[in-house]
Amino acid sequence: MKTVLLLRHAKAEPLGSLSRDFDRPLAPRGHEDAKRVGRALAAMRLVPDAIVTSPAARAKETAADAAAAMGYKGGIREDRVLYDAPGRQWIAVLGRFPASAEVGLLVAHNPGIEELAAALTGAAPGFLTCPTAGLIGFETDASTWRSLAEGDAVLRWFLRPKLIEALTD
């Protein structure tokens, strides 16, 4: 059994003087929430075996903060598909997790997070709304990451940052 974790990037600074959305860093609250998510994953004993993030600044910072807080020791790979492709195409990114990984984490953006959640479960698009720093957990009986297909996963839990904060602080 494989566990798929989807984490939407944490709260980012407004575009303001930055010239590109891609370059927006996390806001102070975003750093706090990303670390809180990492601590929650460690408490649930769900430290991933592999992490892939969008290369956008706010996603990379979310992945780094969460990884440090959970004690993740591996590398964090970047994949541009997680920034600008529809969520259904992200299944291919999951397929590139190492065969030895049992738990994989994607850190990315909406609407892709919500699109991938719908695709993995076979649900209608829009069946859930994922806030910044929202964390969604799925299980699949797919024997390999490469064999994972649409409709192969079951939604097991969904944590919003305010709930994590209430439970952990």
N, C-alpha and C positions, 0 to 999 in steps of 0.2 A: 504494500500500500504506500502511495506517495501522498505527501501533504503539500498543497500549493498555498502560499501566503501572498496576498496582494496588499500592498501598502501605498496609499495615495500620499504624495509628498505633503509635508507639513505646511503650515501657514507661511506664505512668502511675503516679502516686502512688495508694495505696489510698484508698478512699472516706473513711475516717476521719471527721473532723469536718465534712466538706463535706456539704451537705444533698442534693446531686444528683450522680448519676453523670456527667451532662452537663458538670459544672464541674471534673472532675478534671484537674489539670495533669500534664505529663510529669515523671517522676522524673529525677534527674540522668543515670542510665544511658540514659533515653529520649532526652534531648537529644543525647548522644554518638552513639547509634545513628542518629538522624535525620540528623545531619550526615554520618555515615559513608555512609549511603545516598545522600545528595546528591553526595558526592565520587565514589562509585562510578558514578552516572549520568553525571557529567561525564567520568570516565575512559572510559566506554563510548560517549561522544559521543551520549548519549540525553537531553540536556536537553529537557524537554517544551516544546511550543509553547503549551500551556494546562494549567492545574492547577485542579481542583475538589476541595474538601475538605468533609467533614462540619463543621458549625458547633460541634461539641463541642470543648472546650478542648484536649484531648490531641491531637485530629486537626489542629486549626488550628496548634498549636505544632509538630507533626511536619512539616506542610507548609511552614511558615515556615523552620524550621531546615534542612530538606532543600533548599528553594529557594535559600536564601542560600549554602549550601555548594556547590551546583552552578553558581552564577552565573546563575540564572534571573532575568530582568529584567521579566517580565510581572506582571500582577495574579493574585491567587488568589481564585477565586470560591467562595462557600459555597453548599451545597445541602442542605437539611434531609432530603431523601430518603435521603442517605447515612448518616444517623444512625438512622432508625427504620423504614425500609422494607426488605422482602426484597431480596436481591441481584439477582434477576431484573428488578426494577423500575429498577435502576440503569442498564440499557441505555438508557433514555430520557435519563439524565444524559449519557451518552456522546454521544448524538445531538445534544446542544446545544453540543458543542465547536465552535469556529469552523471553517468550511469550509476555511480555509487551514491549519489545524493538521494536521501529519503525525503528531506524537507527543502523546498526551494522558495525563495522570496523574490518577488518583483516589486520594484519601487518605481512608480510612474505617476501618470496624470489622468484626469478625467477629460473627455468622456471614455477614454480607453479602459480604465479600471472597471467601470460599470459595464461596458460592452463585453469585456473578457469574462466578467462574472456571469453575465447572461449566457454567453457562449458555452462556458464550461459546464453550466448546469442545465442547459437546454431551456432556460426560462426566456420569457419575453423581454426584449430590451426595456430598460427602465424599471425593472422589478425591484431595484434597490437604489438608494442614493448614498454615495460615499463621500463624507466630508473630508477636508484636509486632515491628514494623519489617521484616517480611517483604516482599519486593519481587518481583512476578510480571510477566513481560513476555510479551505476545502480539502476533502479527501477524495482520492480516486483509487480504483482497483487496477488502473492501467499498470501493466508490468514494467514498462519502461517510460521514460519521459518522451521518447520519440513516438511511442504509440498513443500518447494522450491525444484525444480528439474532442470535438464539440460534444457536449452532453455526457461526458465521462466522469464528471465530478459531482460531489454532493457538498452543498454549503453546510458547514458544521457550526460556525460561529462568526459574529460580526461585532467588532469592538469600535466604538466611537471614542474619540479622545476624552470627552467629558466623562464617560463611563469609566475609562481607565483611570482618570484623575480621581474620581470618587472612590474607586476601589484601592488605589495604591497610595494616595497621599493622606 
